[in-house]
Amino acid sequence: MTRGATHPRGGSNDPQARSNAADAYIQPDGTAKIQLKIGGMACSFCVASITKALGRMDGVRGVNVNLAHEETLIRYEPAKVTPTRLKETLLDLGYTVRDAGQARGFEEEEAELRAQRENLLTAAGFTAISLAAMSLMWLDLLPPQGMAALYWLMPILALSTVFGPGWHILTMAWASLTRGILNQHVLLEFGAFAGLIGGFLGYVLPAFPLPDFLGVAVFVTTYHILSGYVSLLVRTRASQAVRKLLALVPPTARVVRDGREAEVPIEDVRPGDLVRVRPGESIPVDGEVVEGASSVDESLVTGESIPEEKLPGAAVIGGSINQYGTLLVRVTKVGEESFLNQVARQVEEARALKPGILVLVDRVLQVYVPAVLLAAGAAVLAWTLGAWALTGTADWTRAIFAGLAVLVMGYPCALGMATPLAMIRGGGMAAERGILMRSAEAFQALKDVRRVVFDKTGTLTRGKPAVIEIVALAEHCAHDGQNFHEALRLAAAAETASEHPLARAMVAAAQAQALSLPKADDFEAAPGRGVTATVAAHRVAVGSPAFVTASGADMTSANDRIRSLQEAGNTVIALAVDGELRALFAIADEIKPDAREAILRLREAGLEPFMLTGDNHRTARAVASSVGIDEYRAEVLPQGKADVVRELQRQGQRVAMVGDGINDAPALMQADVGIAIGAGTDIAIESADVVLVGERLGAVGDAYHIGKASYRKTVQNLLLAFAFNGIGIPLATTGLVHPVWAMIAMAASVSAVLTNSFAGRLLPTLRRRRLLPSIGDPHEA
């Protein structure tokens, strides 16, 4: 991963300062990959510019740029091009290369956010003063001395806004112009400078109202800073996933050297070291058990709810939780080779490889910006060369007024608000249904989703083992509730002293039935196999079928039943009382009650479900069949899940991924839309575009329909914005549009977009408060 020095806004203009860092990692095919955080990206024009510039370099094999997270992943040949040269190219384009180191990267993002917030507050202060002064002028409340003061105040406010908090926009616009790129930064500066020029012409030409033109420069610059701050805030708050993931690993480890145990920083642990892990502790390293026996909860990193039994020779994963026994672990992997670091790298790669969604407004701006600039130029030519050709006299005053008015009228204020307002509206609708939409891209991508990929454990299932069936087997046992309860009572009593999750499931099942548990004496546990105890004067053995057989019980008559339960995806626990087989307990991760209905709703909406799991094929097949999913893949590792998502995307499908665990994070990030279960891990939530606040799977279908409705609302807002601009710009070319009317038109277009976005939501609210009669609910699509 890239490491680097910083510049005041979070990047560096000195690539050599970072040339000695561990910039890239080598692939098996001899190519290298480097991941860079890029400062200064604003729209799809930036993505295209970076992709073309880097892709044309000799030795570059592939470039993926993600606008939402401001990152690029570059695959290149180290023999032909160096990381330093790649960074120099980005710097030459006018961007900054930011430090991708976890801790410092977070600090840089927060520093940039603070700087932008300060810019916004400063610009807002200038705007408030300008608006107050101009309102007094419009209301004719200023005395002659006040008007004279206004002619000095407005230039100061306008210049302070454009060259103060708006300076970074000006530099980005200049960098775009020098590369032949026309974007919203360029249009903003044309509009702002049109206001400045028009205002200063007012000192010598009475036809140009100085306060109005200068006020436009203040207002449009402040609005642009506001929209940029909101965009940066969303990206910053959504990009901390990997930092949280790596925090799972303890900062220290107990290393045993020369027979002595010492606690050392995790950075000082080396392959081959022996590390001791006590009950309840997080395992700090990837390694192999050399001494001890325990059950290890690996659900945080593998997603599977049934703990793994660890005996000497078994592998353990850093970040998993040791449960009841002390383990001595020989370290096998540290640093970049450890499991969690690999997952972190996969999350970062998936974020950079995630298909770019060209937001609808960006598509429009590619045509709109050049069209406005051409209209302004055409207006100037019409009233100079055109007027001279027709009348013999060029009307320079009207030409300048027309050109400036077009640029002011053409600033896409309502156009820029079309998507955010639709997103806010959709976000409110989603929140009412327990859904948190974390990115604007999710609204646009959801409408195109055709395949929904589900993780199994914790998503389709509850994520923890439970007793789902009890089979009474002894010949003298009638199959009634009393005997089921007696079997459960004896088994749970024996398991009370065990910390094993399957034992806890047995005890929880007995407690749910309000059974009183007798005391267990002479308790003995065989780690990973079962327990024996004396309960109510009976010798009880509870554990795996093999363990109960070894205790002396005959399991022959139950073999077929055991096999059928296992084929259904259950873990089977047997109970023997005084050497006689009494019962079988089927323990499994319960399927959520609304899972089948949620899958059916998605099918009715035209979406095809797909299941991924790290569990075995037998369990995967049973769960998929139960919820109505035809396609699934089992025994899939975290990287494999992201690979499956990429495979579906290569087939031309838009993919949504639904998951809850760390092992789902790369796939959640890779998917066109990542949907996290709110009860899941922080890393999954931070990697997702959509978060389901509860565990209701039906919310996946709700999110899809809300996304489609929000996209339709965006299109409506854009049409409204263009209705005003489409009329206003041609009128402005006449040179007869006063700046005040241009600002009024801008306000009217914004009001129309606001009304379209929220009036439909307001009517039902007013009706609920009995302020309006019931007249139907026309806003819902």
Number of C-alpha atoms within 10 A of each C-alpha: 19 21 21 26 20 20 15 10 17 23 24 22 19 18 21 16 13 19 17 12 14 13 20 20 14 14 10 6 7 10 16 21 24 20 24 28 22 25 22 16 20 18 19 22 20 19 20 12 17 21 17 12 14 21 18 11 15 11 17 21 16 14 20 23 27 22 21 24 19 22 25 24 21 24 22 26 17 16 10 10 14 18 26 16 15 19 24 19 17 21 19 11 17 20 22 26 27 27 28 22 16 16 11 17 22 19 14 20 23 16 15 21 18 14 15 22 20 13 22 23 15 17 26 21 14 21 24 13 14 23 14 10 21 20 13 14 17 11 8 10 13 17 11 9 8 14 18 11 13 19 17 11 16 25 21 13 21 29 17 17 26 24 13 15 23 23 15 16 22 21 15 18 21 17 18 20 14 11 11 10 18 20 23 22 24 23 23 26 25 21 27 31 22 24 29 26 19 28 26 19 19 19 13 10 13 9 14 22 18 25 28 25 33 29 27 28 31 29 23 24 28 25 18 20 22 19 16 16 20 15 16 21 18 15 18 18 14 18 19 19 23 21 16 15 23 16 11 17 19 16 11 16 24 21 26 17 11 6 7 8 14 13 12 13 12 18 11 10 21 16 13 13 15 23 26 21 23 17 16 14 15 21 27 27 31 24 26 24 23 17 15 16 20 24 23 25 25 21 22 19 23 21 28 22 21 23 22 17 15 22 18 15 13 14 16 25 22 23 25 23 24 24 20 18 17 18 23 21 29 25 23 18 19 21 15 14 12 17 20 26 18 15 24 23 18 21 29 26 22 25 27 27 21 23 17 17 16 16 16 16 19 17 13 12 21 16 12 21 21 16 13 22 20 14 21 27 19 17 26 26 18 21 26 20 17 17 16 14 12 10 10 11 13 18 17 15 16 21 25 25 28 30 30 30 31 33 28 30 30 30 25 27 20 25 24 21 20 27 27 18 21 28 27 16 21 24 24 16 18 21 14 9 17 18 26 22 23 21 19 20 21 24 30 25 22 24 19 17 19 18 21 25 26 23 24 28 28 24 24 29 21 18 23 19 23 22 23 14 15 18 18 24 19 16 9 8 14 12 13 9 10 11 17 18 18 17 24 26 24 28 31 27 27 31 28 19 18 20 14 22 19 23 25 18 20 25 25 16 19 23 14 9 11 11 16 12 20 15 13 22 16 10 17 15 16 11 18 18 15 24 23 26 24 21 21 14 10 14 19 28 33 28 27 19 24 14 20 27 19 11 18 14 21 15 17 9 11 16 11 11 14 21 12 11 18 18 15 18 21 24 20 21 26 27 26 30 22 15 17 20 26 23 25 26 26 22 24 26 25 19 19 17 14 15 18 19 14 21 25 18 15 20 18 11 13 11 20 19 23 19 22 27 26 21 21 13 16 14 21 23 20 15 23 21 15 13 20 17 19 12 14 20 19 18 14 18 17 25 19 19 27 25 17 18 26 22 12 15 18 10 8 10 16 21 27 30 31 31 31 32 29 28 31 35 35 30 35 37 29 32 29 29 27 29 32 33 26 21 17 23 22 18 27 29 28 24 29 32 25 28 28 26 18 14 20 20 21 19 20 23 20 18 28 22 18 23 27 20 21 27 23 16 24 27 16 17 28 21 16 20 25 19 12 19 26 14 12 20 25 16 17 28 27 19 21 13 18 18 27 16 16 26 19 13 17 23 14 15 23 23 14 17 27 18 14 20 26 16 15 15 18 13 20 20 13 13 14 12 10 10 11 12 12 12 9 9 11 11 16 8 11
